Amino acid sequence: MGIKIHEILIPIINEREYKIIAEIGVDTGGLTRRILEGTSLKQYWAIDPWKKQEGNIPGWGRLAGCSQKEWDKKAKAVVNFPFPELSVLRMTSLMASKVFRSYYFDMVFIDAVHSYKNTKQDIRIWEPLIRPGGVLCGHDYRKRFKGVVDAVDELIGKDLKLLPATVWLKEICD
């Protein structure tokens, strides 16, 4: 099966003693749950609109066929996770970023809409909200998701670190 995303992120979070994280694009909350079980975070922000999208969304695959009822079920499951440090924002990435104008994260993990336009927007709006010493990272840096690869390469360039499980990462310096 290979290495899993949480097996990459949990050691980073624990070794650096990160306390405040945002996950952009949550789906069923599998990663959310594993990270919360494997760390001692103070705040974990799970951000996803859990909304049926119309039209062809690049990279959505199985998610493109989800009904609104299915999205609502996914959202309810995450909202009901038994973690006091978990806060759920059911809104788009752009809307959520505006909530945090004067807030700083240790890590932001992007795994939302895999189009070039959306990935580029997510990088631009979340990077300023990460404190020095934190990281901006995401998932699906692979040929199948050309939009993700192109946006990450363009905006992160030489600062890009590629990790197992198709995770990309940028260190935020002072």
SULGI-V642114 format. One line per field, one symbol per residue. ss: DSSP state (A for helix, B for strand, O for the rest). psi: psi as a letter, one per 20 degrees, with the letter a starting at -180 (. if undefined). Layout:
ss->???
psi->???
//
This chain:
ss->OOOOAAAAAAAAAAAOOOOBBBBBOOOOOAAAAAAAAAOOOOBBBBBOOOOOOOOOOOOOAAAAAOOAAAAAAAAAAAAOOOOOOBBBBOOOAAAAAAAOOOOOBBBBBBOOOOOAAAAAAAAAAAAOOBBBBBBBBBOOOOOOOAAAAAAAAAAAAAAOBBBOOOBBBBBOOO
psi->hrqqghhghghggghilqhoqpponhdijgggggghhjrlqhpoooppilppqqaoopjhchhhjprhggghgggggghjqlohippponrrggghhhhkhlqpqhpppplcpkrgggggggghhhgijpqpiaqprarlnqhhmhgggggggghhciippprrkkpqqppor.
//
